[in-house]
Amino acid sequence: MMAVGIRIRLDSNESPFDVPARLKESVLDRLRTIPFNRYPQGLAATLRQTIASRIGVDDTQITLGNGLDEVIHIFLQTFGPGRRVIVQKPSFSMYEVASLAAGADFRAVPLGEGLKLGVTEIIEEANAETDSETGAAAGAQAASGNGRPIVILCNPHNPTGGRLSEAEIEAALRATQALVVVDEAYVEFAGGSVLPLLGKYDHLVVLRTMSKAFGLAGVRVGYSVSSPRVAAELAKVKQPFNLDSLALVIAQTALENDAYCQEAVARIVEERARLAQRLSCIPGVTCLPSCTNFVLFRMESAEAITVSAELRCRGVAVRAFPGESMLRQYLRVSCGTREEDDMFLAALESVLCDLRSAETRRCLGVRESD
């Protein structure tokens, strides 16, 4: 089939809904009052205070980044060099990229059978070489990150869509003095959070983004929430003006007018259920339960990379994972609008039908020219 341009992009877990026009007008009104010849010092402080007030922490606990990718890089440049970074894989690829860039010792712990999440193996790996460090000295080291391993938990998990309970994560925090980073990029679609545990555990760091639920992927605003001591260490590495005035104003305006975000999340959660149900009706397709804005599904008799390429030929982009052996037969599809998802579903059924027909012809020894 001749390739066509990508019309439907369901491969990057973006929101299918743009921010309202009235919010954009409000941003433009604010920008008219901002001097472009000045660095955005006050705007960053205001955004930190707004975020802190919203989630019930002090603004000294907030570290802003130019997207969550930069926050991850800042964190690992600060605490990662020469230290073990332990992640369950498959997972978000930026953890490994940023770890290696920082000179960390990246360790991967495979997910359980059926892509099951868990904390036992990852905590055992974190504690394997540090059992001799106990007591108050270990606690002080954990609070500042000095010499301690780093555990990164993507929760809700990308790409499976599953999640660990708050109780499981607290058990992990009790079981190790490693710095435990919980990436909550998709938390708005799942409910629950480990933010309340920050007051009990100095070695907990929580990551958040405005790219998903708030629909601001093009603006690039992410942040971490940690103890003030950890945040102070991050500030030594972070560029002083890493967010520009436009991004700061857009994020501030979005937080002050977040009803649109709540509405978008509700629509996406509803569409997620419909999308998973429709996928499950396709012969040979099995969906994993999801509490995110995407669905991971397995195809019984088709290679994901082949199906992905055929979908692109039909103008639909979804996410395959060619470098992950555990995901050889899995594709991840972001929740789009109802119309986008219906076009994807029709394209997927067409691709799988064509592949089955081709396999039948091959088994029967029928040549393409026959």
Helices and strands as residue ranges (DSSP letters): E 8-9, H 21-31, H 41-55, G 59-61, E 62-65, H 68-79, E 84-89, H 94-101, E 105-110, H 120-127, H 135-144, E 150-154, H 166-175, E 179-183, G 187-189, G 195-199, E 204-209, E 222-225, H 228-237, H 245-256, H 259-280, E 285-287, E 294-299, H 304-313, E 316-317, G 325-327, E 330-334, H 338-364
